[in-house]
Amino acid sequence: MKASAQQFLQWIRSHWSVESFHWTMDVSFREDHFQGYTGNLAENVSLLQRLTLMLLKQETSLKKSIAKKRDQASWNNDYLLKILGV
C-alpha cells in the first residue's frame, strides 16, 4: 500500500497521541500494575480513571502534575470538591 508523506505523518501523530495517553495513565494511575481482571472490574476502573484524568486536567488552579493533583485531592477535601465542581 502506498501512502503520501501527509498520510504517513498523520498515522505517526495518531499513534503517538495514543501512546502519550497510555503513558499518562500509567504514570498517574500506575495502570500497568493493575491486577483486577475479573468480571467488569477492569473496565469500570478504567472508566473511573479516565474520568478522573479529565477532571484533573480541567482543574488549573494548581500548576502541578496529574499525579500530584490526584494526591492533593486525596489529602484535601476542599480541593477534591473543587475538582468535582461541588
N, C-alpha and C positions, 0 to 999 in steps of 0.2 A: 504494500500500500504506500503510495507516495503522498507526502504532505508538504504543504508550503511551510516556509520558515515561520509565518504568523501562526499557523495551526500548531506547529511544534511548540512554539513559545507558550501558547495558550494551554497545551497539555501539561507542560512543565509547571507553569504557575498554578494550575488547578491541583496538581499532585502536591506541591509544596504547601498549599493552603491547608490541605487535609493533614499533612504531616505536622504542620505548625499547630493545628488544633489538637492533635493527639499528644504532642509534646506538652502543650499547656495543661491538658487534662492529667497527664502523668506527673508533671512537676507539682501541680496544685493539689491534686487529689490522690496521688500515688496509685493511679488507675491500674498500672501493670501488676501491682501487688494484691489486687482484689481477689479473694478466694471464694466468693459467693456465687456458685454456678448452679444452684438448684432452683428449679421452678422458674418463676418470673423475677427472682431477686436481682439478677444481673441487669436485666432490662430496667427494672424500677430504680435501682441505684444509679444507673447511667443517666436516666431521665432527670433525677434529682440533682445529680452533679452538673449536668448541662444547664439546668435552670439556675442553680447556684452560681455557675460561672457567668451567665448572662447578667444576673443581678449584681454581682461583684464588679463586673466591667462597667455597668451603668453608674455605679456609685463613684463619684470623682472627688469627694472632699478629702480623702486620704490619697496621697501620691505614693502608694506602696504597691508591691506585687500582689497578685491574686491570692497567693498562699498567705501572705501577711495580713491581708484584708480578712480572709477567712478566719485566721487565728484571732484577730481583733474582735470579730463578730462573736466568737465563742467566749471571749472574756468580758465583753462589754455589751450588756443588754440594750443600752441606748443606741449603740452603733448597729446592732442587729436589727432593731426596729427601724432605724433609718434606711438600711438596705432593703428591708421588706416593704418600705413605703407606708408604714403604720404611723 
